[in-house]
Amino acid sequence: MYKQGEKAEQSQDSRNSGVLRSWFNRWVWASYANYDKIEKELVRDKKNYSLRNHQNKHKGEPALIVGAGISLEKLIPLLKDWKGAIFTSESMASTLKYYGHQPEYLCLFDANQSAWKLFFEYQNFKGSTLVTHPSVDPKVIELWRGPKIYYLMMHFAKLFDQEKFEGKPLPEMEKVIKGQLLGHDFFENILPAVYSMVGASILNAGCVVNNAVEVANFMGYGPLFLCGVDFGFKNWINRYPGMMKVKGKWTKEKTNIVEHEDEDGKTIGDININKEFIISDNGIPTSAEQVKYKLALLSVYKLDRPQLFDCSDGIITELPKLDIKEVVEKNGKGFERKYRTPEEIVKCTDAYFNRK
């Protein structure tokens, strides 16, 4: 009925190139629109908003990286008891606040022009720090009143699909190369020069969770615990139903079942996410997009080598597993015996990358 196994038909390089092409104009425009505000904050007002200045400042402090998967339901009743830091997305921040722990770090990586209206307009996140970059919606940069941490997006241009060049005339080869090198000057030369006061760069790893792992690790937080990071639809549930305050009133999202075919081929469910489904290696429904997010997470794991634990209940099976209840009870301490060496991390990730 559905594709089996976590083999993506499109390569990671091809997908990254497609994402870059679709967002490039918006990212460039926003980075120019935001320059005056960010330059004033960092240079003229000398605010400590550069990620570079926060490197290793929180060495040894545990943190939760919270996603929107249905397994978040395990953490919700425990939230008020967690004493460490939380990194989460703009879409989940109000939910965590409602259930007892306003996130210390609210991570906005999406350049969506409706971000302010969707997630910030009626919310009060006083006390939280916004983690973002110069290419987000200028309205967010202008209207956020609390502290911020800025980093630069990093994209490395890379030539791939070399067979496309074979036997092709020079003009066609040049066209392919230029298409694949889109953004080279902007991300590797122009942006770091213009925003030299920001300094630190983070590899764009596809989704908020993956980027948050990079940021938290750069800041010295660790160990890091993933919660609600399912990268799939267990029991065909789309995501944990969030809470949002609108004009003074809290409202709860509906628990949505993703439209899918039952054993008889009948379509059931109440939300169409327009994705081609895959049954993951451990049997949980997912999509090609979510599989690529998992691939990117394991790439970050291999590159940065944080002490990363999974307390979710999704398609991640490669990380050490912990019960979120135990993690909260111990406030993230006392798990050193489960730490992995750099060599063990590389072995684990390479086994996934090289699977048949």
Residue pairs with C-beta under 8 A, 6 or more apart in sequence:
1 261
1 265
2 277
2 278
2 279
2 285
3 276
3 277
3 278
3 279
4 278
4 279
5 278
5 279
5 280
5 281
6 278
6 280
6 281
6 286
6 291
6 294
6 315
8 15
8 288
8 291
8 292
8 295
9 288
10 18
10 288
10 292
11 160
12 292
12 295
12 296
12 299
13 158
13 160
14 160
14 161
15 292
16 155
16 204
17 160
17 179
17 180
17 182
19 204
19 206
20 155
20 182
20 183
21 179
21 182
23 111
24 182
24 183
24 186
26 111
26 113
26 135
27 111
27 135
27 153
27 186
28 135
28 186
30 111
30 134
30 135
30 136
30 137
30 138
31 134
31 135
31 191
31 194
31 195
33 138
34 134
34 135
34 136
34 138
34 141
35 134
35 194
35 195
37 138
37 141
37 142
38 49
38 134
38 141
38 150
38 195
38 197
38 198
39 197
41 47
41 49
41 148
42 49
42 50
42 150
42 197
42 198
43 197
47 147
47 148
48 54
49 147
49 148
49 149
49 150
50 149
50 150
50 197
50 198
50 199
50 200
51 131
51 149
51 150
51 151
51 198
51 199
51 200
51 202
51 215
51 218
51 219
52 198
52 199
52 200
54 149
54 218
54 219
55 200
55 218
55 219
55 220
56 218
56 219
56 220
57 219
57 220
58 85
58 219
58 220
58 221
59 220
59 222
60 220
60 222
61 84
61 85
61 220
61 221
61 222
62 84
62 85
62 221
62 222
62 223
62 224
62 225
62 327
62 331
62 332
62 333
63 84
63 85
63 86
63 87
63 216
63 221
63 222
63 224
63 225
63 332
64 75
64 82
64 84
64 85
64 86
64 87
64 224
64 225
64 226
64 227
64 332
65 87
65 88
65 209
65 212
65 213
65 216
65 224
65 225
65 226
65 227
65 229
66 72
66 75
66 86
66 87
66 88
66 92
66 96
66 103
66 227
66 228
66 229
67 88
67 89
67 92
67 208
67 209
67 226
67 227
67 228
67 229
67 230
67 312
68 89
68 91
68 92
68 228
68 239
68 240
68 242
69 228
69 229
69 230
69 231
69 232
69 234
69 239
69 240
69 312
69 313
69 314
70 228
70 230
70 233
70 234
70 235
70 237
70 239
70 240
70 313
71 227
71 228
71 230
71 234
71 240
71 311
71 312
71 313
71 314
72 227
72 228
72 240
73 240
74 227
74 311
74 313
74 324
74 325
75 82
75 227
75 228
75 311
75 324
75 328
76 99
76 240
77 99
78 324
78 325
78 328
79 96
79 99
79 100
79 101
80 99
80 100
80 101
81 328
81 329
82 101
82 328
82 331
83 331
84 331
84 332
85 104
85 105
85 216
85 221
86 96
86 101
86 103
86 104
86 105
87 103
87 104
87 105
87 107
87 131
87 212
87 215
87 216
88 96
88 103
88 105
88 106
88 107
88 208
88 212
89 106
89 107
89 108
89 208
89 209
89 212
90 106
90 107
90 108
90 110
90 115
90 118
90 119
90 120
91 118
91 119
91 242
92 103
92 228
92 242
93 102
93 103
93 106
93 119
93 123
93 125
93 128
94 119
94 123
94 242
94 243
94 244
94 245
95 240
95 242
95 243
95 244
96 102
96 103
97 103
97 123
97 125
98 243
98 245
98 250
99 243
102 125
102 127
102 128
103 128
104 128
104 129
105 128
105 129
105 131
105 149
105 212
105 215
105 216
106 125
106 128
106 129
106 130
106 131
107 131
107 132
107 208
107 211
107 212
107 215
108 115
108 130
108 131
108 132
108 136
108 140
109 132
109 133
109 136
109 204
109 207
109 208
109 211
110 136
110 208
111 135
111 136
111 137
112 118
112 137
113 137
113 139
114 137
115 136
115 137
115 139
115 140
116 137
116 139
116 140
116 143
120 140
120 143
120 144
122 244
122 245
122 246
122 247
122 248
123 244
123 245
125 146
126 145
126 146
127 146
128 146
129 146
129 147
129 148
129 149
130 140
130 144
130 146
130 147
130 148
130 149
131 148
131 149
131 151
131 212
131 215
132 140
132 141
132 148
132 149
132 150
133 150
133 151
133 152
133 153
133 202
134 141
134 150
134 152
134 191
134 195
134 198
135 153
149 215
150 195
150 198
151 198
151 200
151 201
151 202
151 215
152 191
152 192
152 195
152 198
152 199
152 200
152 201
152 202
153 187
153 191
153 201
153 202
153 204
154 187
154 201
154 202
154 203
154 204
155 183
155 187
155 188
155 203
155 204
156 187
156 188
156 203
157 180
157 181
157 182
157 183
157 184
157 187
157 188
158 180
159 177
159 180
159 181
160 180
161 176
164 176
165 173
165 176
168 176
192 201
200 218
202 211
202 214
202 215
202 218
203 214
203 300
203 303
204 211
205 211
205 213
205 214
205 296
205 297
205 299
205 300
206 292
206 293
206 296
207 293
207 296
209 226
209 229
209 293
209 297
210 293
210 296
210 297
210 300
213 224
213 297
213 300
213 301
213 304
213 306
213 308
214 300
214 304
216 222
216 224
216 306
217 224
217 304
217 306
218 304
222 306
222 307
223 306
223 307
223 308
223 309
223 332
223 335
223 339
224 306
224 307
224 308
224 309
225 309
225 310
225 311
225 322
225 324
225 327
225 332
226 308
226 309
226 310
226 311
226 312
226 316
226 319
227 311
227 312
227 324
228 240
228 312
229 297
229 310
229 312
229 314
229 316
230 284
230 312
230 313
230 314
230 315
230 316
231 286
231 290
231 291
231 293
231 294
231 297
231 314
231 315
231 316
232 280
232 284
232 285
232 286
232 290
232 314
232 315
233 258
233 284
233 285
233 286
234 284
234 285
234 313
234 314
236 257
236 258
236 260
236 269
236 285
237 255
237 256
237 257
237 258
238 256
238 257
238 258
238 271
238 273
239 256
241 252
241 253
241 254
241 255
241 256
242 252
242 253
243 250
243 251
243 252
243 253
244 250
244 251
244 253
245 251
254 270
256 269
256 270
256 271
257 268
257 269
257 270
257 271
258 269
258 271
258 272
258 273
258 285
259 267
259 268
259 269
259 270
259 271
259 272
259 273
260 267
260 268
260 269
260 277
260 285
261 267
261 268
262 268
273 287
275 287
275 288
275 289
276 287
276 288
277 285
277 286
277 287
278 285
278 286
278 287
278 288
278 291
279 285
279 286
280 286
280 291
280 315
281 315
281 317
282 315
282 317
284 314
284 315
286 314
286 315
290 315
291 315
294 315
294 316
295 352
295 353
297 316
298 318
298 349
298 352
298 353
299 349
301 308
301 319
301 345
301 348
301 349
302 345
302 346
302 349
302 350
305 342
305 345
307 339
307 340
308 319
308 320
309 319
309 320
309 321
309 322
309 327
309 335
309 338
310 316
310 319
310 320
310 321
310 322
311 321
311 322
311 323
311 324
311 327
318 348
318 349
318 351
318 352
319 348
320 338
320 340
322 335
322 338
327 335
340 348
